[in-house]
Amino acid sequence: MLEKAEEESKDDFETIAAPEIERRYYELAITYDFYYHTPRFWLSGYTEDNLPLSEAEMFEDIVDEYSKKTVTYETHPHLGIKQLSIHPCKHADVMKHLLDVALENGSKIEVHHALFVFLKFISSVVPTMEYDFTVDIELGA
């Protein structure tokens, strides 16, 4: 009798499978832009099966406010292939602002941490990416 009650209660519940999330992977390249004298960030996206993402698929991972304005699809200067590029025209201003905010909040950013600060800035443009920050940098509120 107990077995029958257990079977009936099993029938009352549906098993709902969680949707599988297909991960996307990006290769990141940083070049130096001699015109703006700042780093320039390049992205190439791939599926879990290592197939290249289309331009449209890569733009799905970019915040709309930056899409096709700050982030464009261009030919990499050394590789000769099309990639997403985060245009460097505002990088210096943004970096200065981030460092000023850190100083105002009592944090001292060392020169050798500049790349980590830059990656924190880039994470605001491409928030879907997980970054491995091996250094804890407090920029403040």
Contacts in CASP RR format, 6 or more apart in sequence:
PFRMAT RR
TARGET T0000
AUTHOR 0000-0000-0000
METHOD contacts of the structure
MODEL  1
MLEKAEEESKDDFETIAAPEIERRYYELAITYDFYYHTPRFWLSGYTEDN
LPLSEAEMFEDIVDEYSKKTVTYETHPHLGIKQLSIHPCKHADVMKHLLD
VALENGSKIEVHHALFVFLKFISSVVPTMEYDFTVDIELGA
22 47 0 8 1.000
22 48 0 8 1.000
23 48 0 8 1.000
24 45 0 8 1.000
24 46 0 8 1.000
24 47 0 8 1.000
24 48 0 8 1.000
24 53 0 8 1.000
24 57 0 8 1.000
24 61 0 8 1.000
24 128 0 8 1.000
25 45 0 8 1.000
25 46 0 8 1.000
25 47 0 8 1.000
25 48 0 8 1.000
25 50 0 8 1.000
26 43 0 8 1.000
26 44 0 8 1.000
26 45 0 8 1.000
26 46 0 8 1.000
26 129 0 8 1.000
27 43 0 8 1.000
27 44 0 8 1.000
27 45 0 8 1.000
27 46 0 8 1.000
28 41 0 8 1.000
28 42 0 8 1.000
28 43 0 8 1.000
29 41 0 8 1.000
29 42 0 8 1.000
29 43 0 8 1.000
29 44 0 8 1.000
29 76 0 8 1.000
29 79 0 8 1.000
29 83 0 8 1.000
30 39 0 8 1.000
30 40 0 8 1.000
30 41 0 8 1.000
30 42 0 8 1.000
30 115 0 8 1.000
31 39 0 8 1.000
31 40 0 8 1.000
31 42 0 8 1.000
31 76 0 8 1.000
31 77 0 8 1.000
31 78 0 8 1.000
32 38 0 8 1.000
32 39 0 8 1.000
32 40 0 8 1.000
33 39 0 8 1.000
33 40 0 8 1.000
33 88 0 8 1.000
36 88 0 8 1.000
36 89 0 8 1.000
36 91 0 8 1.000
36 92 0 8 1.000
37 92 0 8 1.000
38 88 0 8 1.000
38 91 0 8 1.000
38 92 0 8 1.000
38 95 0 8 1.000
39 88 0 8 1.000
39 91 0 8 1.000
39 115 0 8 1.000
39 118 0 8 1.000
40 85 0 8 1.000
40 86 0 8 1.000
40 87 0 8 1.000
40 88 0 8 1.000
40 91 0 8 1.000
41 85 0 8 1.000
41 86 0 8 1.000
41 122 0 8 1.000
42 76 0 8 1.000
42 83 0 8 1.000
42 84 0 8 1.000
42 85 0 8 1.000
42 86 0 8 1.000
43 58 0 8 1.000
43 83 0 8 1.000
43 84 0 8 1.000
43 85 0 8 1.000
43 86 0 8 1.000
43 126 0 8 1.000
44 52 0 8 1.000
44 81 0 8 1.000
44 83 0 8 1.000
44 84 0 8 1.000
45 52 0 8 1.000
45 53 0 8 1.000
45 57 0 8 1.000
45 58 0 8 1.000
46 52 0 8 1.000
46 53 0 8 1.000
47 53 0 8 1.000
55 73 0 8 1.000
55 82 0 8 1.000
55 84 0 8 1.000
58 73 0 8 1.000
58 84 0 8 1.000
59 67 0 8 1.000
59 68 0 8 1.000
59 71 0 8 1.000
59 73 0 8 1.000
59 84 0 8 1.000
61 126 0 8 1.000
61 128 0 8 1.000
61 129 0 8 1.000
62 71 0 8 1.000
62 84 0 8 1.000
62 125 0 8 1.000
62 126 0 8 1.000
63 124 0 8 1.000
63 125 0 8 1.000
63 126 0 8 1.000
63 127 0 8 1.000
66 86 0 8 1.000
66 125 0 8 1.000
70 86 0 8 1.000
70 87 0 8 1.000
70 90 0 8 1.000
70 125 0 8 1.000
71 84 0 8 1.000
71 85 0 8 1.000
71 86 0 8 1.000
71 87 0 8 1.000
71 125 0 8 1.000
71 126 0 8 1.000
72 84 0 8 1.000
72 85 0 8 1.000
72 87 0 8 1.000
73 82 0 8 1.000
73 83 0 8 1.000
73 84 0 8 1.000
73 85 0 8 1.000
74 82 0 8 1.000
74 83 0 8 1.000
74 85 0 8 1.000
75 81 0 8 1.000
75 82 0 8 1.000
75 83 0 8 1.000
76 82 0 8 1.000
76 83 0 8 1.000
76 85 0 8 1.000
86 122 0 8 1.000
86 125 0 8 1.000
91 118 0 8 1.000
91 121 0 8 1.000
94 121 0 8 1.000
95 114 0 8 1.000
95 117 0 8 1.000
95 118 0 8 1.000
95 121 0 8 1.000
98 117 0 8 1.000
98 120 0 8 1.000
98 121 0 8 1.000
98 139 0 8 1.000
99 109 0 8 1.000
99 117 0 8 1.000
101 139 0 8 1.000
101 140 0 8 1.000
102 108 0 8 1.000
102 109 0 8 1.000
102 117 0 8 1.000
102 137 0 8 1.000
102 138 0 8 1.000
102 139 0 8 1.000
102 140 0 8 1.000
103 109 0 8 1.000
105 138 0 8 1.000
105 139 0 8 1.000
105 140 0 8 1.000
105 141 0 8 1.000
107 137 0 8 1.000
107 138 0 8 1.000
107 139 0 8 1.000
107 140 0 8 1.000
109 117 0 8 1.000
109 137 0 8 1.000
113 135 0 8 1.000
113 137 0 8 1.000
116 133 0 8 1.000
116 135 0 8 1.000
116 137 0 8 1.000
117 137 0 8 1.000
117 139 0 8 1.000
119 131 0 8 1.000
119 133 0 8 1.000
120 133 0 8 1.000
120 137 0 8 1.000
120 139 0 8 1.000
123 129 0 8 1.000
123 131 0 8 1.000
END
